[in-house]
Amino acid sequence: MKIVAAYLLACLSGNTAPSAKDLKSIFSSVGIEADDERIELFMSQVSGKDITELVAAGREKLASVPSGGGVAVAAGAPAAAGGAAPAAAESKKEEKVEEKEESDDDMGFSLFD
């Protein structure tokens, strides 16, 4: 991931075709040791390709990756519907108690005073 970030950083600086030497200089500027084998592997895979095409291809691949967040919520929603009202009432009570405790802790001082 560091190599990809350095490559994108070099592209953002105006270098349309960053070299391995460019990536190594970025790494050395922030005190990171460069892994020559991984840099060479990465450079062999992206050589001759336009950065916008690489990003577009990556977006297409990411779109096909399941995120899982929406499925878990949707599957759990019917099961939780029966007992949701009492749980919501309890959480409101707890929130009120927490607000009082927080107001006592500031001792009259505010972050924005």
Wavefront OBJ file of the C-alpha trace (Angstrom):
o trace
v 0.000 0.000 0.000
v 2.906 2.335 0.693
v 4.168 1.824 -2.820
v 0.796 2.633 -4.360
v 0.508 5.753 -2.197
v 3.993 6.915 -3.189
v 3.222 6.278 -6.853
v 0.000 8.295 -6.648
v 1.823 11.065 -4.793
v 4.421 11.223 -7.547
v 1.655 11.356 -10.161
v -0.090 14.163 -8.295
v 3.117 16.165 -8.305
v 3.014 16.240 -12.097
v 5.251 13.277 -12.902
v 3.231 11.309 -15.463
v 5.545 8.281 -15.353
v 7.246 7.947 -11.948
v 10.233 5.625 -11.785
v 11.427 3.314 -9.019
v 14.002 5.963 -8.158
v 11.217 8.529 -7.664
v 9.378 6.201 -5.282
v 12.561 5.496 -3.335
v 13.207 9.208 -2.929
v 9.677 9.685 -1.570
v 10.258 6.868 0.913
v 13.612 8.248 2.014
v 12.123 11.725 2.524
v 9.834 10.342 5.233
v 12.291 7.856 6.703
v 10.865 4.630 5.292
v 13.118 1.904 3.934
v 12.176 0.909 0.422
v 11.632 -2.756 -0.450
v 13.336 -2.962 -3.840
v 11.701 -6.248 -4.869
v 8.173 -4.999 -4.240
v 8.851 -1.689 -5.952
v 10.207 -3.469 -9.020
v 7.188 -5.821 -9.080
v 4.805 -2.886 -8.822
v 6.645 -0.914 -11.476
v 6.554 -3.876 -13.876
v 2.779 -4.095 -13.456
v 2.053 -0.399 -14.025
v 4.692 0.473 -16.604
v 3.230 2.010 -19.734
v -0.230 2.480 -18.202
v -2.011 5.769 -17.608
v -2.865 6.542 -13.981
v -6.473 7.476 -14.804
v -6.981 4.118 -16.513
v -5.489 2.318 -13.501
v -7.792 4.138 -11.093
v -10.830 3.441 -13.278
v -9.960 -0.262 -13.445
v -9.515 -0.325 -9.676
v -12.911 1.275 -9.136
v -14.567 -1.391 -11.286
v -12.903 -4.116 -9.253
v -13.914 -2.491 -5.965
v -17.529 -2.253 -7.090
v -17.686 -6.039 -7.326
v -16.323 -6.602 -3.791
v -19.107 -7.349 -1.298
v -19.055 -4.938 1.627
v -21.313 -6.956 3.921
v -22.533 -3.981 5.954
v -25.953 -3.651 4.350
v -26.659 -7.384 4.313
v -26.091 -7.840 8.040
v -28.384 -4.943 8.925
v -31.121 -6.067 6.578
v -30.990 -9.633 7.850
v -31.108 -8.575 11.491
v -33.894 -6.007 11.097
v -36.914 -8.392 11.130
v -35.579 -10.264 14.148
v -35.018 -7.094 16.158
v -38.372 -5.503 15.294
v -40.246 -7.264 18.106
v -38.089 -5.995 20.981
v -36.926 -2.691 19.571
v -39.289 -0.384 21.496
v -38.188 -1.337 25.045
v -34.543 -1.204 24.057
v -34.982 2.284 22.580
v -36.630 3.528 25.775
v -33.752 2.169 27.868
v -31.143 3.849 25.678
v -32.921 7.209 25.983
v -32.851 6.928 29.771
v -29.164 6.096 29.724
v -28.410 9.053 27.439
v -30.135 11.451 29.848
v -28.041 10.167 32.750
v -24.840 10.524 30.760
v -25.618 14.121 29.821
v -25.935 15.109 33.479
v -22.618 13.462 34.313
v -20.851 15.239 31.475
v -22.176 18.660 32.485
v -20.857 18.156 36.029
v -17.376 17.275 34.807
v -16.685 20.537 32.977
v -16.669 22.602 36.233
v -17.983 25.678 34.492
v -15.357 25.726 31.759
v -16.224 25.243 28.127
v -14.042 24.301 25.220
v -15.265 27.348 23.305
v -14.909 30.028 26.027
l 1 2 3 4 5 6 7 8 9 10 11 12 13 14 15 16 17 18 19 20 21 22 23 24 25 26 27 28 29 30 31 32 33 34 35 36 37 38 39 40 41 42 43 44 45 46 47 48 49 50 51 52 53 54 55 56 57 58 59 60 61 62 63 64 65 66 67 68 69 70 71 72 73 74 75 76 77 78 79 80 81 82 83 84 85 86 87 88 89 90 91 92 93 94 95 96 97 98 99 100 101 102 103 104 105 106 107 108 109 110 111 112 113
